[in-house]
Structure formats: C-alpha cells, structure tokens
Amino acid sequence: MEPLLTPRFTLTRLAEHDWPFFLQLRQDAGIMRYMSEIAPAEAIRAQFEHRLQPWVPGAAHPLDFIIRAHGDDTPLGHIGLRHGEQGPDVAEVGYTVAVAAQGRGVAGEALRALCEFAFRHTPIQLLKAVIVAENSASGRVLEKNGFRRTAVIKESYPLHGRVYDDWVYQLAREG
C-alpha cells in the first residue's frame, strides 16, 4: 500500500521496525490515560502483530499507519481504522500522538488523510470514533475534521479505577 501524504506528514503502513515506537506509545501513562490500562509488553506485542497483517476493506484486523514528518524517520504518532460488527461500510478510527508532538496538529492532519483514503478507496460509508468524555482534545480533533458527536454513553468505560462516559462521533461519506 502506498503511503498517505498530507502537506506536512507521510503516513506509512505499520511495519515490524515500528515495534519500539508502538510499545513506547502503549506504555506511556500520559497517552494511555484515556485509552486503556497499560498492558504487559507481551500483550502489546500480540496487538502489534495482529495489526501487521495484510489489509483489505472489510478485514477484521485494523489498518494502521505511523505518522512521520516528510523526510524524517522519527515517528510522531499512530493512526488507523478497523471494521467492527457493523459490516464493511462502517469503520472506527483511532489515533495516538507522541507527547513531544502533541499540540502541533499532527492528529488532525493525519485524520484528514485517513478519512479521505477511506471514503475514496474503500466501500466505507461511515467513520466512527469513540472517546472517553474527558478527552476534550481528541473531541476537538474530531470536530475540526467534520465528525459530529452523535451519542453519549453514560458510565460505559471503566478505566484507572473510575467509570467514564463515552462520546460517540461519526462522519458520513458525502454524496
């Protein structure tokens, strides 16, 4: 699969050499505070390997990319989509950005490219994102990219000894 290009970033398919960065993201307490508990390295490795499989629209495993600035091999973040139980025309998006790269528009620009790819090159008709309600920064990224909050799921996500509301966002293919 060809990389996805934005004005500032190159999104390349997740590859074996991205393992140290993927592990670093998944073990960073600041990044994981709105995602999940930090899993043991073996469990993170299993998630990583699942994501390395070849992808076709409708696949049960995610399509993942690593975000890098043009001409720089330093990974800045991770973004991807996966189909759920709703069939090949619906996918959920997710992203993480390294702490050092946060606040610079990395997630938003990468999300725009991922949405354009999904709607132009796959049968996906609807993209969704589910975030912990207190993750307002992620909510702003989604809204700036045209996603609209469509539901609040009360007390649905146990995390770090608390139970959080989830916000559900959606973006439909135009036309």
Protein Blocks (a to p, Z undefined) as FASTA:
>chain_A
ZZdddfkbccddddfklmmmmmmmmmmmklmmmmbccddfklmmmmmmmmmpccdehiab
dcddddddehiabdfbdcdddddfeojkbccddddddfklgonlmmmmmmmmmmmmmmmm
ccbfbdcddddfklmmlmmmmmmnopacfbdcehkbggehiacdddddddddeZZ
